[in-house]
């Protein structure tokens, strides 16, 4: 006999957890199923010796400027249990002789760029006005979407300035010409309006808290349980079939009034509802990129070894224009630009006193790694890790001897732990050619998507909003409609 719940949430990533917390807060009986042994998806950490290694969070936009997370986190009592540490800079851009430290403070940032690129003052002010006042441009962009790269080309001539302005592009896309200016402006502008924060002791703290919040409010969280099928009748979602990870042959059922998929819409249509007509709706959607991540533990604070910034974006000389970025991302790892996050610059709580944790990340693709046999795959992981240590050593001589542990993750690692197709961390590419708005509720009543694959896109704040507003929509429908039976 199956149990009945008000809502079943498939997936314990941040969007699923926030959705579950919101709905349990509203008194709904929630069942959340998560395949992993801990919640969080990309919002997790893992322990190695006395180091706590952050998996996915480098920086999240903060709480200034009317940021909506203020309301969400206050409603869910997050601020009473989680410490958020301000990051002291936005990012550092290093390219040849150019070395710029970009602030969250937009006035300071404009002053910096005006000083470094005096012939581009008009373009600089136009660009930052677009970031800070992005809402007024939204309706125009919907009718004639323009890429970030095309927008920069239209207002700025200096390619070095263009590269510096999008030094942290990796946080959103692999190609400035394959992301809309509207999407980029909203995301990038929020960092300048709200500053940046890191979750002390790592993002697992927030994930664990939200899981316990659901349980405290009479919800049920089942870790190591994987959903197999969404039960649909007459285009209405009625429940979920699932199994325990320890026993793949097991078959369990739960009924519900609503189902939330905290996963890729491709997983839903290809594996859970098996509807070929709906599947065709998403066949043309372009999947976004993944990442290679090198996790580094040091026996001393990395900042004491000469690293001057929390987040540094290193661009190789081979990238001369924004148009070079996409091609280099598909070449060997020595040609790609990469980002170093040095957690020793803040009170991260990830390492004991006198030691530190850092991460090197670059854009990557699952297709590159699928061709390897098991042994060759590990050998290539080791080669790429060694290559990035060498590249980092060139910027910070002497750091190699202070590395006490390192490990790496490929797109296939992300795919395995999160079930995101090809390890895509941001869902669909937010391209001018891509609708990129997956709304499964248009086709199946009482079925919702809350993840990086919906209209909010990827990133910590985006999936928090996705989960929260999915919860609000379910509450609205619960008030308006009687449950289907």
C-alpha positions in Angstrom: 0.0 0.0 0.0 1.4 3.4 -1.0 1.4 6.4 1.3 -0.3 9.7 0.3 1.5 13.1 0.5 0.5 16.6 -0.5 3.7 17.0 -2.5 6.4 14.6 -3.7 9.7 16.3 -4.6 12.1 14.3 -6.8 15.6 15.4 -5.9 17.3 17.0 -3.0 19.3 19.8 -4.7 18.9 23.3 -3.5 15.8 24.1 -5.5 14.1 20.9 -4.2 15.1 21.6 -0.6 13.9 25.2 -0.8 10.6 24.1 -2.4 10.1 21.4 0.3 11.0 23.9 3.1 8.5 26.5 1.8 5.7 23.9 1.4 6.3 22.3 4.8 6.3 25.7 6.3 2.9 26.2 4.8 1.6 23.1 6.4 1.7 20.7 3.4 2.9 17.1 3.9 6.1 16.7 1.9 8.0 13.7 0.7 11.5 14.4 -0.7 13.4 11.7 -2.5 17.2 12.0 -3.0 19.4 9.4 -4.6 22.6 10.5 -2.8 23.4 9.8 0.8 23.4 13.5 1.6 21.3 16.4 0.3 22.4 19.4 -1.7 23.3 18.3 -5.3 26.0 20.9 -6.2 25.5 22.6 -2.8 27.6 20.0 -0.9 31.0 19.5 0.7 33.1 16.5 1.3 35.6 15.8 4.1 39.3 14.9 3.5 41.4 14.6 6.7 40.9 17.9 8.5 39.7 19.8 5.3 36.1 20.5 4.4 36.1 20.8 0.6 33.5 22.9 -1.1 32.0 21.2 -4.2 30.2 24.0 -6.0 29.9 27.3 -4.2 32.5 30.0 -5.0 30.4 33.0 -4.4 26.7 33.8 -4.1 25.2 37.2 -4.6 24.4 38.7 -1.2 21.5 40.4 0.5 21.8 44.1 -0.2 19.7 46.2 -2.6 16.4 44.5 -1.9 17.7 41.0 -2.8 14.8 38.5 -2.7 16.8 36.0 -0.7 16.4 38.2 2.3 12.7 37.5 2.3 13.1 33.8 1.6 15.8 33.2 4.2 14.0 35.2 6.9 10.8 33.2 6.3 12.6 29.9 6.6 14.7 31.1 9.6 18.0 30.6 7.7 19.8 33.6 9.1 19.3 32.2 12.6 21.3 29.0 11.7 23.7 29.8 8.8 26.5 32.3 8.7 27.2 34.1 5.5 30.7 35.5 5.1 31.2 38.5 2.8 33.7 38.0 -0.1 36.2 40.8 -0.1 36.4 41.3 -3.9 34.3 40.3 -6.9 37.0 38.9 -9.1 40.6 39.6 -10.3 41.3 39.6 -14.1 44.7 38.5 -15.2 45.7 38.5 -18.9 49.2 39.2 -20.0 50.3 42.5 -18.4 46.7 43.3 -17.4 46.0 42.7 -13.7 42.7 44.2 -12.4 40.9 43.8 -9.1 37.2 44.3 -9.8 35.0 45.3 -6.8 31.4 44.6 -6.2 31.0 48.3 -5.6 29.9 49.6 -9.0 31.2 53.1 -8.5 34.7 51.9 -7.7 34.6 49.4 -10.6 33.5 52.2 -13.1 36.4 54.4 -11.7 38.9 51.6 -12.2 37.8 50.9 -15.8 37.6 54.6 -16.7 41.2 55.0 -15.4 42.5 51.9 -17.2 40.6 52.5 -20.5 40.0 56.3 -20.8 39.0 56.1 -24.4 36.1 53.8 -23.6 34.4 55.9 -20.9 31.1 56.2 -22.8 30.9 52.4 -23.4 31.8 51.6 -19.8 29.0 53.8 -18.4 26.5 52.4 -21.0 27.5 48.8 -20.0 27.2 49.3 -16.2 23.9 51.3 -16.7 22.6 48.2 -18.5 23.7 45.9 -15.6 22.3 48.0 -12.8 19.0 49.0 -14.6 18.5 45.7 -16.4 14.8 45.5 -15.7 13.9 48.3 -18.0 15.6 46.5 -20.9 13.8 43.2 -20.4 10.8 43.6 -22.6 12.9 44.8 -25.6 15.2 41.9 -25.3 12.3 39.4 -25.4 11.4 40.7 -28.9 15.0 40.9 -30.3 17.4 39.0 -28.1 21.0 40.0 -28.4 24.0 38.1 -27.2 26.4 39.5 -24.6 29.2 39.4 -27.1 27.3 41.3 -29.7 26.2 43.9 -27.2 29.8 44.5 -26.1 30.9 44.8 -29.7 28.3 47.4 -30.3 29.4 49.7 -27.4 33.1 49.0 -26.9 36.1 48.7 -29.2 38.9 47.6 -26.9 39.0 43.8 -26.7 41.0 43.8 -23.5 38.3 45.8 -21.8 35.6 43.4 -23.1 37.5 40.5 -21.7 38.0 42.2 -18.3 34.3 43.0 -18.1 33.3 39.3 -18.6 36.2 37.8 -16.7 33.8 35.7 -14.7 31.8 34.6 -17.7 32.3 31.0 -16.6 29.8 31.5 -13.9 27.0 31.7 -16.6 28.2 30.4 -19.9 31.0 29.1 -22.1 30.6 31.6 -24.9 29.7 35.3 -24.7 28.0 35.0 -28.1 25.8 32.2 -26.8 24.2 33.9 -23.8 21.7 36.7 -24.0 22.7 40.1 -22.7 19.4 40.2 -20.7 20.2 37.0 -18.8 23.8 38.0 -18.2 22.9 41.6 -17.1 20.4 40.3 -14.5 22.9 37.9 -13.0 26.0 40.0 -13.2 24.2 43.2 -12.1 22.9 41.5 -9.0 26.4 40.9 -7.8 27.1 44.6 -8.1 23.9 45.5 -6.4 24.0 42.9 -3.6 27.7 42.2 -3.2 28.8 38.6 -2.6 28.9 36.0 0.2 30.1 32.5 1.0 28.4 30.1 3.4 30.6 29.5 6.3 31.8 25.9 6.5 30.5 25.3 3.0 27.2 25.0 1.2 26.4 21.7 2.9 25.5 23.7 5.9 22.6 25.3 4.0 21.5 22.0 2.4 21.5 20.2 5.7 19.6 23.0 7.4 16.8 23.0 4.8 16.5 19.2 5.0 16.1 19.3 8.7 13.7 22.2 8.4 11.4 20.0 6.2 11.6 17.2 8.7 11.0 19.6 11.6 7.8 20.6 9.9 6.4 17.1 9.5 8.0 16.4 6.1 9.8 13.2 5.1 13.2 13.1 3.5 14.4 9.8 2.1 18.1 9.8 1.2 19.5 7.0 -1.0 16.1 6.7 -2.7 15.8 7.2 -6.5 12.6 8.0 -8.4 11.9 5.8 -11.4 8.6 6.9 -12.8 6.1 9.7 -12.4 2.6 8.2 -12.3 0.4 10.1 -14.8 -3.2 9.5 -15.7 -5.3 11.7 -18.0 -2.4 14.2 -18.1 -2.4 14.5 -14.3 0.6 13.6 -12.1 -0.7 11.4 -9.3 2.5 10.1 -7.6 5.9 8.5 -7.9 7.4 5.0 -8.3 10.8 4.8 -6.7 13.4 2.4 -5.3 16.1 2.3 -2.6 19.6 2.7 -4.0 20.8 -0.3 -2.0 18.3 -2.5 -3.7 17.7 -1.4 -7.3 15.1 -4.1 -7.8 12.9 -2.7 -5.0 9.6 -1.0 -6.1 8.0 1.5 -3.9 5.0 3.9 -4.5 3.8 7.1 -3.1 0.7 9.1 -4.1 0.4 12.8 -4.1 -1.6 15.8 -5.2 1.5 17.5 -6.7 4.9 16.3 -8.0 8.0 18.5 -8.2 10.9 17.4 -10.3 14.2 18.9 -8.9 16.1 17.5 -11.9 16.5 18.1 -15.6 13.3 18.2 -17.7 15.2 15.8 -20.0 15.3 13.3 -17.2 11.6 13.7 -16.7 10.5 13.3 -20.3 13.1 10.6 -21.2 12.9 8.5 -18.1 10.0 9.3 -15.8 6.9 9.9 -18.0 8.1 8.4 -21.3 6.0 10.8 -23.4 7.4 11.0 -26.9 5.2 14.0 -27.8 6.5 16.0 -24.9 10.0 14.9 -25.5 9.9 16.4 -29.0 9.3 19.8 -27.4 12.8 19.8 -25.9 14.8 18.0 -28.6 16.0 21.3 -30.1 17.1 22.8 -26.7 20.8 23.2 -26.4 22.4 21.9 -23.2 24.8 24.2 -21.4 28.4 23.4 -20.4 29.9 21.6 -17.5 33.1 22.1 -15.6 36.4 20.4 -14.6 37.2 21.2 -11.0 40.6 20.7 -9.3 40.2 20.7 -5.5 43.4 21.8 -3.6 44.4 21.6 0.0 47.4 23.5 1.3 49.5 23.2 4.5 49.5 27.0 4.7 47.1 29.8 3.7 47.4 30.3 0.0 47.2 34.0 0.4 50.5 33.8 2.4 52.1 32.3 -0.6 51.5 35.4 -2.7 48.0 35.0 -4.0 46.4 38.4 -3.7 42.7 37.8 -4.3 39.7 35.6 -3.4 38.8 34.9 -7.0 41.2 35.2 -9.9 40.3 34.7 -13.6 43.4 33.7 -15.5 43.2 34.2 -19.3 45.9 32.8 -21.5 47.6 34.9 -24.2 45.8 32.8 -26.9 42.5 34.5 -26.0 42.7 37.9 -27.6 39.1 38.7 -28.1 35.7 37.5 -26.6 35.3 35.6 -29.9 38.2 33.4 -29.0 36.7 32.1 -25.7 34.3 29.4 -27.1 36.9 27.9 -29.4 39.6 27.7 -26.7 37.0 26.1 -24.3 36.8 23.2 -26.8 40.6 22.8 -27.1 43.2 21.2 -24.8 43.2 22.3 -21.2 46.3 24.4 -21.5 44.5 26.8 -23.8 41.4 27.3 -21.6 41.0 30.2 -19.2 40.5 29.1 -15.6 39.4 30.5 -12.3 41.1 30.1 -8.9 39.0 30.5 -5.8 41.2 30.9 -2.7 39.1 30.5 0.4 42.0 31.6 2.7 41.0 35.2 1.9 37.8 34.9 4.0 36.8 33.2 7.2 35.4 30.2 5.2 35.6 27.6 8.0 36.8 25.0 5.4 40.3 24.4 6.8 41.9 24.5 10.3 44.1 27.5 11.3 47.3 27.6 9.3 45.9 25.7 6.4 43.7 26.4 3.4 41.5 25.1 0.6 41.3 26.3 -3.0 39.6 25.3 -6.2 40.6 25.6 -9.9 37.7 25.4 -12.4 37.4 25.6 -16.2 34.7 25.0 -18.7 34.5 21.4 -19.8 32.2 18.9 -21.6 31.1 15.4 -20.9 31.7 14.3 -24.6 35.5 14.7 -24.1 35.5 12.2 -21.2 33.1 9.6 -22.5 35.7 8.2 -25.0 38.0 6.9 -22.3 38.2 3.5 -20.7 38.1 3.4 -16.9 41.9 3.4 -16.6 42.5 5.9 -19.3 39.9 8.1 -17.7 41.8 8.2 -14.4 45.1 8.7 -16.2 43.6 11.7 -18.1 42.1 13.1 -14.8 45.6 13.0 -13.3 47.2 14.6 -16.4 44.7 17.5 -16.4 45.1 18.0 -12.7 48.9 18.1 -13.1 48.6 20.5 -16.0 46.6 22.9 -13.9 49.0 22.7 -11.0 51.8 23.6 -13.4 49.8 26.5 -14.8 49.0 27.7 -11.3 52.7 27.3 -10.3 53.6 29.7 -13.2 51.6 32.4 -11.6 52.4 31.5 -8.0 55.8 30.0 -7.9 56.5 27.6 -5.0 52.9 26.5 -4.2 53.4 23.0 -5.4 55.4 22.0 -2.4 52.6 23.2 -0.1 49.9 21.0 -1.6 48.9 18.4 0.9 46.0 16.9 -1.0 44.3 17.3 -4.4 41.4 15.7 -6.3 39.4 16.5 -9.3 35.9 16.2 -10.8 34.9 16.0 -14.4 31.5 16.5 -16.1 30.9 12.8 -15.7 31.4 13.2 -11.9 28.8 15.9 -11.9 26.5 13.8 -14.0 26.8 10.8 -11.7 26.0 12.7 -8.5 23.4 15.1 -9.8 21.8 13.2 -12.7 22.2 16.4 -14.8 22.6 15.2 -18.5 26.3 15.7 -19.5 26.9 17.2 -16.1 25.4 20.5 -17.3 25.6 22.8 -14.3 23.5 25.6 -15.6 20.8 23.6 -17.4 20.0 24.7 -20.9 22.2 27.3 -22.6 20.7 30.7 -22.3 21.3 31.5 -25.9 19.6 33.9 -28.2 18.7 30.8 -30.3 17.4 28.9 -27.3 14.0 29.3 -25.8 15.5 27.7 -22.7 12.4 27.9 -20.7 11.3 24.4 -19.7 7.7 24.5 -18.4 6.6 20.9 -18.0 3.4 22.1 -16.3 2.1 23.1 -19.7 1.8 19.4 -20.6 1.2 17.6 -17.4 -1.1 19.0 -14.7 0.2 19.1 -11.1 3.8 18.4 -12.3 6.3 21.2 -11.7 10.0 21.7 -12.5 12.2 23.3 -9.9 15.9 23.3 -10.9 18.5 25.0 -13.1 16.5 23.8 -16.1 13.6 26.2 -15.6 13.1 29.9 -16.3 15.5 31.1 -13.6 18.5 29.2 -14.9 21.5 28.0 -13.0 23.5 29.3 -10.0 22.7 29.2 -6.3 20.4 32.1 -6.2 18.5 31.1 -9.3 17.7 27.7 -8.1 16.7 29.1 -4.7 14.2 31.3 -6.5 13.1 28.4 -8.6 12.3 26.3 -5.6 10.6 29.1 -3.7 8.3 30.2 -6.5 7.4 26.7 -7.4 6.2 26.3 -3.8 4.2 29.5 -4.2 2.6 28.3 -7.4 1.6 25.0 -5.8 0.0 26.8 -2.9 -1.9 29.0 -5.3 -3.2 25.9 -7.2 -4.0 24.2 -4.0 -6.3 27.1 -3.1 -7.9 27.3 -6.5 -8.3 23.7 -7.6 -9.3 20.6 -5.8 -6.8 17.7 -6.1 -7.4 15.4 -9.0 -8.7 11.9 -8.2 
